[in-house]
Every structure is written in structure tokens, then in C-alpha cells.
Amino acid sequence: MYQPLADILRPTTLDEVYGQEHILGQGGVLRRLIDSGNIPNMIFYGPSGTGKTTVANIIAKQTNRTLYQLNATTASTADIKNIVAQLDTFLAPNGVLLYLDEIQSFNKKQQQSLLEYIENGKITLIASTTENPYFYVFNAILSRSTVFEFKQISPAAALQAIRRAVSYLEERTALKAKPEEGALEYVASACGGDIRKAMNAIEVLFSVGSPENGEIVLTYADAKEVTQKSAMRADRDGDSHYDLLSALQKSIRGSDPDAACHYLARLLEAGQMQSACRRLMVIAAEDVGLAYPMILPIVKSCVDMALMLGMPEARIPLGDAAVLMATSPKSNSGHIALDDAIADVRKGLGGDFPRHLQNVHADTYTMERKQGYLYPHDFPGHWVKQQYLPDALAGKIYYHYGPNKVEQTAKQYWAAIKGEE
């Protein structure tokens, strides 16, 4: 029966786990916990292929606990009851270590069914998730668990695992591997920090290679082919998708065109053009805004062009939009002013409209006094001093001119008109 290479080479000791030195290296908190044998309830949080399941298996082995594994996407409350039924029997004399993968797929009731048993220690829960546990795991479980973050594997750490896989396959196939220059390094980089993907890629390279005279060439071209787009962590609903959008916006806001192009490229390569277009329009209004007002129709035109063209040509106007915004002056004064006004409205501040701002029907259909509204276009500079805010907010200032050239020019213009210079 076929057994994946990633499973065959799954580490059996902590020293064989790659890339998690911050928690598993000498002196790391998780390593010291495992070595102590006193295992608390834990949540392992991190991308796929970073060693979460592997570490759970190592913990079960080192602590002599019966290990049960469930995947929350397919498991039910009945599966948990079956495990509970084995507590205090010869099948689980030292209690149970339950590894629950993708815990975020359990609803609140299912997660709560574990509480009684993880509190009395009969079940030690190790839950794993690729999503942020503080958003996806219910507080009752979270408060009884210690969260450990498994970080994306670096290319250097992935290369170590790849070389180990190559050595194993050389021994198994009795062939000497001859990787072309850069082939293994490409796999290490393109696997996106997922050791499982890296193992799969190496196994495929050995399968498609042409043995000759006891050697097998692992070509750079094949390495590119078997790892295409595997590094794109941009699932539509997951954390990484929103992390990418956030990174794009913060890079443009920070006026870094190189980083902006990088994150936009990752979104486009992951097939997330629609999300990229929406975010670029948000950035135009939120971060460039009044410092360069023409950015709004420009970016909208770039987005319209991209949606009409489709990929791959869509990358051209979208790249223009990203670089233009990253290199433009920035201002958030407009939306900050509105946010402050919204805050006052939600507090119930405001009250009645000033009489002179009411619709003219108030004069036509009632016998009340005339509005007294002053028509600005009848005055020099098309401006006349009068109150526009409700009485309760008279004198309130929401908008503050930004320090950029456009807004400072406007400030000087109105100061001259209003005689405030």
C-alpha cells in the first residue's frame, strides 16, 4: 500500500522537527513542557505542514498516553462520547490525549462537550487550527488552554527536510540523485513553508526523473512545475487572505511601492483579483484621499480596466494603481472627519436643524418667520458667515486640513476668503 513520503519521514523526536525553534528549541517553553511530562490542554495555531500533528504524536509517545485523533470537519459529538466511554478502562489507563484537528469547525455545543473532561484531566486536549484561535475557538476552551503558535517554515529549514528526503529516496531507489543547480532550493522556497508539500514535490521529482547509469537528474524545470503556486497562502475565507489584503494596504499607506507590488502579486497569483480591486479602491479613498483627489477616478478607471481585461493583462493597470498610490502624498483627513461626526451622531448629539437651513416649504406652508438664510453666491468669494451645525454642536471642528500641498492650498484659500489670515 502506498504511503506518502511525508508520512514515512514524519519526525519521531523533537530534534527532528524543523523550523519551530522558538518553541521547540533548547529552552523553548513547549519543549520544556513536553520534557516535564506535565502536559496541559493546548492549542496549536499555524499554517498547514508546520509540524502540529507531528508534535502531538511525539507528546503521546513521550508521555505514554493513549492518543486519539479526530478531525473536526468530519467528527461529531458521538465520536467524543466514544472516547469518553473508554476513560478509566484498560484501553486508557493513564487518561487520553485527544488531538483535535481543525477545531474551528466544531460548533459551540461540540466544543463545550469537552469541557468536563479536560477540566478533570481525564482528557488532555491538543487542538490545532490554521485560523486565529482567538477568533475561532470559544472562550471556554481557550481559557483552559495554552496557545502555541507554529510559524511558517523558512526556506532554510525546508531545505534541511528536503535533503533528508533526497537521502532517503536515494537509499530506497538505489539511485544517486543529481539535482540541477537551484532545483532543491527552488522547492524549499516555493513550498510556502509547508514541509508536507516539499516532501510531495521531492517524491514526484524522483518519480518523473529518468534514471541513467545509476543516477537520476532532478531538473530545475520539473521543480518549478511540481511546485507551481504551492506557496500561495491566500484562501478566500482564511486568515492569510485578510493578512495579504492588510499587508497590501499598509505597504501602500507606508509609501513602499516595492512591498505593494509584492503583496499585489501574491493576491493576483492566488486568483484573488476581485479582492485586490476592492482593496485598491478603499486605499485610494482612505489613505491617499484629499492629498491627491484625482486618485479616486484614476484608481476606479484602473480597476474597471482590469475587470474588463481579465488576467493576465489586468495586472498592468492594477500595478499602475498600486505604485501610483504608494508614491502619492497621503491624507486620511476626510474620512477621519466623517468618523468623528458619526461618533457624535451615535451619541445622540445634534438636535434640530438651524432654522435657516430648513427646506423652503417651512416658509411656504406655515406662518412662521422667514428662514433668514443667506445665499453664499450673492456674496464676495461665494461665502458668507453663518451657522450650519445644529446649536448643540455650534463651533465643533471635525475636519483638520492635512499637511499635504493640496489641502494646505485649500486652507490658505479659505483663510483669505474668510479673512482669517
N, C-alpha and C positions, 0 to 999 in steps of 0.2 A: 504493500500500500504506500502511495506517495506521501511523503512527509516534507513539508516546506523546510527549506534551509534555515529560515529564521527560527523555526521551532527546534530543529536539530541543534543549533548553536546557541539556544537560549541560555544565558548565563546561569550558573548554579551557585555562585558565590558573589558577594558584594563587590569583590575586587574585579570581577569580570563585567560589571555593569558600566557602560560607557556614558560619559557626559553629565553625570549628576554629582560631581564632586562637592558642590555646595551643600548637599545634604547627606551624601554617602561617602565622601572622602574621610580620611583620618580626622577625627574630631568633629565630624558633621553630626548634627543633632539626631537625625534619623538613624544613622549608623550606630550611635551610642545607645539609642533606644533598643534597636534590634539586638545588639550585643548584650544588653542588660537582661533581655528576656521578658521584660515587663512591657508588653505591647498594649498601648491604648487604642481606642477607636480612632481611626484615621481616615482622612480624605486625601487621595492623591489627585492632584489637579495638573493637567498639562496636555500637550498635543499627543496625538497617536504615535506609537512607535518609540516612546522615550523611556520605556522600562517599567511602567507602573505595574502591569501584570507580573512581570518577571520578579520584581522586588517582593510582591505579595507571596509568590511561590517560595522565595528564599526565606521569608519570615516564617512561613508554615513549617518549612523543613528544619530551621534552626531552633524553633520553639516546640517542636514535636506536637503541633496542633493539627487536628483534622481540618483539612481545607475543603471548603465548598465554594464553587464558583457559579455565580448567576449573572446573566446579562439582563439588565432592567428593561431592555427593549422587547424581550420575549418572555421574561419571568412574570409570575403572578404571586399574589398573596398566598396561594396554595403551596407554591414552592417553598416559601418561607416557613409555612406550617409544617411541611415535611421535614425540614431541617430541625425545627424546634422539637419535633417528636423524637429525635434521636439524642437529645440532650440527656445527660446523666445515664447513658447506656454504654455498653462496651464499645459501641461504634464511635463514641466521642467522650472518652473518659476524662480528658483534660479540657473539655469545652470545645467550642467550634470557632474556627477562623473563617468568616464569611467574606469572600471577595465579591463585591457587587459592582460590576462594570456598568458604566453609563447610568449612574444613579439618578441623574436629572430626568430620566424617562419614567421613574416611579412617581406616582401622584402622592399627594399629602397623606392619604389614608394608608397607602402601601408603605411609605417611609415610617409612619407612626407605628405600624405593626411591629417594627423592630425595636422600639424604644424600651419596652420592659426587659428585653433580653440583653441589650447592650448596656443597660444600667446595672444589672446584677452580675455582669461579667461572664455569663454563660455563652454569649456570642460576642466575639470581638469583630467589629465591623471594619473592614478596609474597603472603602468605596472609592471608585475612580470616576473621573469625569473630564471631558475635554472642554467643558464650559466653566465659566466662573462660578465656583460653588456658592459664593455669597449672594448670587442672584438666583441660582437654580436648585439649591439644596435648602430644605425647610429648616427654620431656626432650631427646632427641637433636636434635629440630628446634628446640625452644625455646632450647637453649643456643647454637645457631648463628644465632640471630635476635635482632633488636631489636624490642621490643614498643612500639607506639604506640597510645594509647587515643583513639578518636574519640568525643567526647561528644555526648549528645543535643542537637539543635539548639534553641536558645532561641526563644521566640515572636518576639522582635525580629528575630533573624536569619532566621527563616522568613518573616516579613513582607516582608523585603527581596527574597527569592526570589519571593514571591507577586506583588509589584508588578512585578517584571521579567517574570513570566509574563503578567500582565494587559497590559502594554505590548506584548508580542509578539503576543498574541491580538488586540489592537485593530488592530495593523498587518495581521495576516493576514486578519482578517474585515472590515476597513474599517468597524468599528463602534466607537463611543465607549462605553466601559464606565462605568456609573453604579452603583457599589457602594452599597448601603444602609449607613447608619451602623453600624459594628461588624462588617460581614459579613466583610471581609478579615481583620480582627483575630481574629475567631472561628475562621476556618480556620487561621490561624497558630498559635493556641493549641491547637486540637483535633486537629491533625495529629500530636501526640505527638512532635514533634521529628523527624519523617520528611519530608524535603523531597519525596520521591517522592509520598507521599500528598497533600501540599499541592498539588503540580502536577496530580495527577489530579483533585483536588477543583475546582480553578480551571477545568480543561478541561471538567468536567461542568457547572459553573455557566454557562459560555458556551454549552454545547450545549443546556441546558434553558431558557435565558432567551428572552424574546420580544422580538426586535428591533422597534424602532419609531422612525421618523424618524432612522435612522442611529445610534440609541443602543440599548444593551442593559442592562437593570437586573439587577444581581446581588443577589438578595434575601438578607436575613438568614435567613429561614426555609429557603430552599434550602441555604444554607451549613451550617445545623445538620443538615439531612437528609443531605447527602452526606458529612459527616464524623462521623456518629454512631458513637461508641465507637472511633474510629480511634486515640485516644490511649491505649487500654488495653493497656499492655505487661505482660501477665500470662500468658504462655504457660505451660501446666501444668508442663512439664519444664525450662524455661529459667531462666537466672539471675534474670530480672526477677520471676518468680513468687516465688522464695525471697527476693529483696530486699524485695518487698512484705510478705511474712509477717514478715520480720525487722524491717522498719520499723514494722509494727503492734505487735509485741511490745515493741520498745524504746520506742515512744511511750507505751504503757500503763505500762511499767516506770518511765518517766521522769515519770509523772503528768501527761501532757499530753493532756487529753480532745479538744482540737481536732485535733491530729495523729492521734490514734487514730481519730477519725471519718473523717478524710480517707483514711487508708490502708484502713480497712474499706470505705469507699465504693468505692474503686478495685477492691478484690477482688470485691465484690458486682457491680459494673458489668461486670467481666470474666467473670462467671459462675463465680466460684470460691467459692461459698458453703460447700461442704463443707470446703475447706481453711481457710476463715476460722473455721468452727465448731470444727475440731480445734485450731487455734492458740489460740482463746479459752479452751478448756478447759485447755490447757497453761499459759497465762498465769495462770489462776486459782490453780493449784497452785504454780507456780514463782515467781511474783512477788508475789502477794498473800498466799497461804498462811496461815500461822498468825497473821498480824496481823489477819485477819478470816476465821476458819474457815468461817463460813456462806457465804462467796463460792463455795465448791465446789458445794453443791447449787443455789445461785442460778444460777450460770452454766450448770450442767448443765440446769436447767429452761429457761433461755432458749434453749439450743441445741436441746433436744427440741422446744420450741415452734416454733422456726424451721424445723426439718426437717419438722414436721407441716404448717406453714402453706405453706411454699414462698415463693418470691419473687412479688410484691414485698413482701408483708406480713411476711416473715421479717426484713426489715431492722429492724423495730420492736423485737423482743426482743434482737436482736443489738446494736443501738445502745445499748439499756439496759445490756447486759452490758459493752460496751466502755467506756462513760462511767463506770459504777459502779466498774469495776476501776481505771480511770485516776485516779479521785478517792478511792480507798480507800488506807488505810495499807499499806505494803509490808513483806514479810518473805520472805527465802529461807532462813531458818534450818533449816527442816525438811529440805528436800532437800539442803542443804549437809551437814547431819549424816549423812544416809544416804550421800552421795557419799564422805565421809571414811571411813565404815565399810566401804563397798565397796572402797575403796583398800586398807585393811588386810587384808580378806579375800583380795584378789587377790595380796597379798604373802605369803599363807600364814600370817598371824598368827591366833591364837585358840587352837587346840588343843582339848582335851577340855572337855565341859560341866562346870561345877561340879556336884559330887555331888548337892547338894540341889535342883538344877534338873532332874534326870533324871525321866523318866516313872516313875510309881509301880510299874510292872512290875519295876523293878530291885529293889524290896523284896520283891515277891510271889514271884518265881521264882528268887531267889538267896538265899544265906545270908549275904550281906554285911551290913555295918552299915546301920542306918536312914539315910535321907536327911538328916534334920536340917533339913528345910525349915520355915521359919517362915511361917505363913499370915497375910498382911498384914491381912485383915479381922478378925482376932482382936485387933488392937492399936489403941490410940487413933489417930484420924486415918487409920485404914486403911493404916498404913505402919509398917514395922519395918526397921531397918538390917540388910542382909545383902548378900553379894556376888552379882551377877548375871553380870558379864562373866567370861570364862574367866580363869584365873590369869595367863596371859601378857599379858592386857590390863587387869588389875585397876587401877582408878583412872583409866583412859583416859576423856577427855571428848570426845564428838563434838558434842553439841548445846549451843549457846550461846543463851540467851534473846535474842530481838531487842529493840530499844529501843521497840517499839510498846506501846500500852496493854494489849492483850490478853496478850501474853507477859510483860510486866513484872508484871501482876497475878498470873499463874500463878507467876512466880518468887517473888513475895512470899508467896504462899500456901504454897508448898512449903518456903520458908525457915523459916516459922513452924512448920510441922508437924515439920520435921527439927531444929528448934532451932538453926538456923544464923544467926539474926538477931543 
